[in-house]
């Protein structure tokens, strides 16, 4: 209705936080495709391409009305080493006519209004949990903020592109919104710094398993989970 349209008109940006398509599990037979028929090879290629095609169709409905940032994740067709590079626009032929679909890196940082937004698709915290006595993702996210390093286990146990002169994962400025994608459940916390900084920490749950998105009020930094009945 009218109230729903009024609400959606206040949304300034959509950020898809990685793992946008499901990973295709290859069977032992699939790994031997070079020894099989051309038909079987084409079927396997179609199986891999179908999730991307469905994503393109979905984004083609969303992108004309609002800018969309799409981050790569662990399951997406991007490089494995962090920082992951933006998904290639050739994957989204239906969206190529719109200038509002914006493939971005992982980690990703942008400025909306006066708010600095920073986050990852989840790999740095998922990896760090394995080696630290901190089980809560939101608490570990807070620790990385105080450490001023968003990927503390790089390069020891998490693959990263080798940088010689600088570390791109060091926090040079304090974000207002600091998010972590593809978690098992939603969590949030507002933390305050020594110089009166306020940072909204958000664990964004995996949409495929929870059907939940997160809305953030840029003025108040309040976060609201919204669950879809699908």
Buried (B, 14 or more C-beta within 10 A) or exposed (E): EEEEEEEEEEEEBBBBBBBBBEEEEEEEEBEEBEEEEEEBEEEBEEEBBEBBBEBBEBBBEBBEEEBBBBBBBBBBBBEEBBBBBBBEEEBBEBBEEBEBBBBBBBBBBBEBEEBBBBBBBBBBBBBBBEEBEBEBBBBBBBBBBEEEBBBBBBEEEBEBEEEEEEEBBEBEEBBBBBBBBBBEEBBBBEBEEEEEEEBBBBBBBBBEEBEBBBEBEBEEBEBEBEEEEE
